[in-house]
Amino acid sequence: KISNETVHLTMTAGESGRVFGSVSTKEIVTAAKAQFGFDIDKKKLQMPEAIKSFGTYEIPVKLHPQVTTVLKVSVKEQ
């Protein structure tokens, strides 16, 4: 179910045309809950670093030691 949806986030652009600040795991799980009702623990998201530019990302979500899925996150400019 998680891998079939895309979480959409709208962020403010900084002077360089990149995201002002960064997109954290907390913002992603909050948006996933609001948009689709997914209750994901932010510790389950396997992000090597925070998202700092606009685009679409595929973030692995470790649901269980042997079960991993992908959550698509789309970051657009406000």
C-alpha positions as a LaTeX table, in Angstrom:
\begin{tabular}{lrrr}
\hline
Residue & $x$ (\AA) & $y$ (\AA) & $z$ (\AA) \\
\hline
Lys1 & 0.00 & 0.00 & 0.00 \\
Ile2 & 2.81 & 2.43 & 0.91 \\
Ser3 & 4.73 & 1.84 & $-2.33$ \\
Asn4 & 1.68 & 2.76 & $-4.45$ \\
Glu5 & 1.41 & 6.33 & $-3.14$ \\
Thr6 & 3.50 & 9.49 & $-3.44$ \\
Val7 & 3.74 & 11.90 & $-0.52$ \\
His8 & 3.70 & 15.51 & $-1.74$ \\
Leu9 & 5.55 & 18.23 & 0.15 \\
Thr10 & 5.70 & 21.92 & $-0.75$ \\
Met11 & 8.75 & 23.80 & 0.50 \\
Thr12 & 10.04 & 27.36 & 0.23 \\
Ala13 & 12.98 & 27.88 & $-2.12$ \\
Gly14 & 16.17 & 29.50 & $-0.87$ \\
Glu15 & 18.33 & 31.93 & $-2.82$ \\
Ser16 & 20.15 & 29.18 & $-4.73$ \\
Gly17 & 16.90 & 27.61 & $-6.01$ \\
Arg18 & 17.20 & 24.71 & $-3.57$ \\
Val19 & 15.01 & 23.87 & $-0.57$ \\
Phe20 & 15.21 & 26.47 & 2.19 \\
Gly21 & 16.49 & 24.31 & 5.04 \\
Ser22 & 15.87 & 20.60 & 4.45 \\
Val23 & 13.13 & 17.98 & 4.49 \\
Ser24 & 13.39 & 15.78 & 7.57 \\
Thr25 & 11.95 & 12.35 & 8.35 \\
Lys26 & 9.51 & 14.00 & 10.76 \\
Glu27 & 8.03 & 16.16 & 7.97 \\
Ile28 & 7.71 & 13.14 & 5.69 \\
Val29 & 5.89 & 10.93 & 8.22 \\
Thr30 & 3.60 & 13.83 & 9.21 \\
Ala31 & 2.66 & 14.39 & 5.54 \\
Ala32 & 2.17 & 10.64 & 4.97 \\
Lys33 & $-0.20$ & 10.49 & 7.95 \\
Ala34 & $-2.17$ & 13.57 & 6.81 \\
Gln35 & $-2.41$ & 12.57 & 3.13 \\
Phe36 & $-2.93$ & 8.79 & 3.35 \\
Gly37 & $-3.37$ & 7.84 & 7.01 \\
Phe38 & $-0.06$ & 5.92 & 7.08 \\
Asp39 & 1.29 & 5.63 & 10.61 \\
Ile40 & 5.03 & 5.26 & 9.99 \\
Asp41 & 7.69 & 5.60 & 12.69 \\
Lys42 & 10.26 & 8.15 & 11.49 \\
Lys43 & 13.03 & 5.79 & 12.65 \\
Lys44 & 11.88 & 3.30 & 10.00 \\
Leu45 & 12.78 & 5.68 & 7.14 \\
Gln46 & 16.25 & 4.89 & 5.84 \\
Met47 & 17.42 & 8.29 & 4.61 \\
Pro48 & 21.20 & 8.64 & 4.34 \\
Glu49 & 20.82 & 12.42 & 4.58 \\
Ala50 & 18.10 & 15.06 & 4.65 \\
Ile51 & 16.53 & 16.13 & 1.34 \\
Lys52 & 17.89 & 19.53 & 0.28 \\
Ser53 & 16.66 & 19.93 & $-3.30$ \\
Phe54 & 13.40 & 19.71 & $-5.22$ \\
Gly55 & 12.41 & 16.53 & $-7.03$ \\
Thr56 & 11.01 & 13.06 & $-6.44$ \\
Tyr57 & 12.78 & 10.64 & $-4.12$ \\
Glu58 & 12.33 & 6.98 & $-3.26$ \\
Ile59 & 12.98 & 6.39 & 0.43 \\
Pro60 & 13.31 & 2.84 & 1.79 \\
Val61 & 11.04 & 2.08 & 4.75 \\
Lys62 & 12.02 & $-0.86$ & 6.94 \\
Leu63 & 8.69 & $-2.18$ & 8.22 \\
His64 & 10.13 & $-5.36$ & 9.71 \\
Pro65 & 13.66 & $-6.85$ & 9.83 \\
Gln66 & 12.87 & $-8.80$ & 6.64 \\
Val67 & 10.32 & $-6.44$ & 5.04 \\
Thr68 & 11.34 & $-3.22$ & 3.30 \\
Thr69 & 9.21 & $-1.10$ & 0.97 \\
Val70 & 9.70 & 2.22 & $-0.80$ \\
Leu71 & 7.91 & 5.49 & $-0.05$ \\
Lys72 & 7.93 & 8.02 & $-2.89$ \\
Val73 & 8.30 & 11.64 & $-1.80$ \\
Ser74 & 7.77 & 14.57 & $-4.17$ \\
Val75 & 9.22 & 17.91 & $-3.05$ \\
Lys76 & 7.95 & 20.93 & $-4.98$ \\
Glu77 & 8.60 & 24.66 & $-4.74$ \\
Gln78 & 5.97 & 26.78 & $-3.00$ \\
\hline
\end{tabular}
